[in-house]
Amino acid sequence: MSNHNHPFYNPQLSYEDNYKKGPFGVFTKKPDTSSLLQNPVHFLGCNVNLPFGIPAGPLLNGKYVKAALDWEYDICVYKTVRTKKYKCHPLPNVLAVHPDHKLSANIDTVLADQNYDLPISITNSFGVPSFDPDVWQPDMEEAVNYAKPGQVIIGSFQGTLGATSHIEKDYAEAARLIDETGAPLLEANLSCPNEGVNNLLCFDINKVERIVHAIKNTVPDKPLILKLAYFKDNTLLYSFLERLAPIVNGFCAINTLSIRPINAHGECALGKDRPIGGVCGNAIRWAGEEMVSRLYEWRANHNENFIIIGVGGVNTPEHYHTYRSLGADAVMSATGAMWNPALALQIKKIAQ
Ligand SMILES: Cc1cc2nc3c(=O)[nH]c(=O)nc-3n(C[C@H](O)[C@H](O)[C@H](O)COP(=O)(O)O)c2cc1C
């Protein structure tokens, strides 16, 4: 079997089985990295050997984070956690998608199946599951302590609608729980559903501002990154940045683009109750690159110094370099790295 049949997350298995039995493929071994020369750079008060890593999601727990650190991903985001246990959607959680034209940001209808061909694009549909803090806190702490000099762990979190009377309180509580693990950096996932008119939380600027103030009041001294979706509209993006850029430390963009995944019979591929899925991987690289360019341009024009983490469709070392040339201070790969776990090593060998 070729390498692409061995992603480190197995899409055929349930989330719980991946959590318990994974990671898979080459992530079960340690690579020989003795000949690597490292050249650390500054990243939000930390040193990282290469500003490249894996964003929130595929690193389900400490075992996955440790494997990614061994495979030279120097910025590893521990999967988004919540203040309480939250169930995962049933299978399927990961299907390959095959857009027959450039994907738009307008919820295209796209064929989804189990032909995981490269370069890979997938729809992922998990519902951001989480274990209780008494499970993930000690596990995250262990992962944080495993990182070598030049490597850093980011703790990703989100609030849960209805968990408390105000979502901002739940975001702040999640940030506090992560802070207790010793993770040096925080990332708030805002590309999740919102109540009311704005379909994603990050498009509701007033609410985001309240959330960020609540987090900063609770954990004032830890750098905070906001995970953003693709903004179609510069007017909204610029209003967002005017309000949020002065009070946070970085932006990570993008999360998935939404589509309607269908099977060969035209039915909802994720099941009737899940007509919409998020696409990640190769098909969204254009959108990630575009967001990085827009963030970079805005930052240059506004004398701000937040960091920009570019995410979306990175499958090769060239994609990493393109994102960097567009202004990303760091780059991450989820889908690309899942199917090509040696990606960080490939970038390091080419870079040296
Ligand atoms: C399996 C999987 C799970 C994900 N879960 C999360 C998550 O829990 N929180 C989050 O902010 N993003 C999540 N994402 C989105 C990624 O962090 C990333 O933004 C997106 O996949 C685009 O990057 P890519 O094209 O390299 O996959 C997930 C992605 C994948 C593939």
PDBQT file of the ligand as one rigid body, heavy atoms in Angstrom, charges set to zero:
ROOT
HETATM    1  C1  LIG A 401      -9.812  15.890  11.358  1.00  0.00    +0.000 C 
HETATM    2  C2  LIG A 401      -9.955  17.368  11.555  1.00  0.00    +0.000 A 
HETATM    3  C3  LIG A 401     -10.487  17.878  12.735  1.00  0.00    +0.000 A 
HETATM    4  C4  LIG A 401     -10.591  19.256  12.937  1.00  0.00    +0.000 A 
HETATM    5  N1  LIG A 401     -11.047  19.740  14.130  1.00  0.00    +0.000 NA
HETATM    6  C5  LIG A 401     -10.924  21.074  14.412  1.00  0.00    +0.000 A 
HETATM    7  C6  LIG A 401     -11.170  21.559  15.720  1.00  0.00    +0.000 A 
HETATM    8  O1  LIG A 401     -11.540  20.806  16.640  1.00  0.00    +0.000 OA
HETATM    9  N2  LIG A 401     -11.000  22.894  15.954  1.00  0.00    +0.000 N 
HETATM   10  C7  LIG A 401     -10.590  23.773  14.980  1.00  0.00    +0.000 A 
HETATM   11  O2  LIG A 401     -10.402  24.972  15.254  1.00  0.00    +0.000 OA
HETATM   12  N3  LIG A 401     -10.347  23.319  13.712  1.00  0.00    +0.000 NA
HETATM   13  C8  LIG A 401     -10.492  22.011  13.424  1.00  0.00    +0.000 A 
HETATM   14  N4  LIG A 401     -10.178  21.535  12.165  1.00  0.00    +0.000 N 
HETATM   15  C9  LIG A 401      -9.802  22.505  11.104  1.00  0.00    +0.000 C 
HETATM   16  C10 LIG A 401      -8.282  22.623  10.952  1.00  0.00    +0.000 C 
HETATM   17  O3  LIG A 401      -7.664  23.144  12.101  1.00  0.00    +0.000 OA
HETATM   18  C11 LIG A 401      -7.928  23.518   9.740  1.00  0.00    +0.000 C 
HETATM   19  O4  LIG A 401      -8.343  24.825  10.016  1.00  0.00    +0.000 OA
HETATM   20  C12 LIG A 401      -8.574  23.064   8.444  1.00  0.00    +0.000 C 
HETATM   21  O5  LIG A 401      -8.570  21.657   8.367  1.00  0.00    +0.000 OA
HETATM   22  C13 LIG A 401      -7.852  23.621   7.216  1.00  0.00    +0.000 C 
HETATM   23  O6  LIG A 401      -6.539  23.123   7.149  1.00  0.00    +0.000 OA
HETATM   24  P1  LIG A 401      -6.113  21.946   6.124  1.00  0.00    +0.000 P 
HETATM   25  O7  LIG A 401      -6.568  22.346   4.773  1.00  0.00    +0.000 OA
HETATM   26  O8  LIG A 401      -4.630  21.836   6.269  1.00  0.00    +0.000 OA
HETATM   27  O9  LIG A 401      -6.817  20.709   6.593  1.00  0.00    +0.000 OA
HETATM   28  C14 LIG A 401     -10.133  20.147  11.921  1.00  0.00    +0.000 A 
HETATM   29  C15 LIG A 401      -9.623  19.624  10.723  1.00  0.00    +0.000 A 
HETATM   30  C16 LIG A 401      -9.532  18.257  10.532  1.00  0.00    +0.000 A 
HETATM   31  C17 LIG A 401      -8.963  17.732   9.247  1.00  0.00    +0.000 C 
ENDROOT
TORSDOF 0
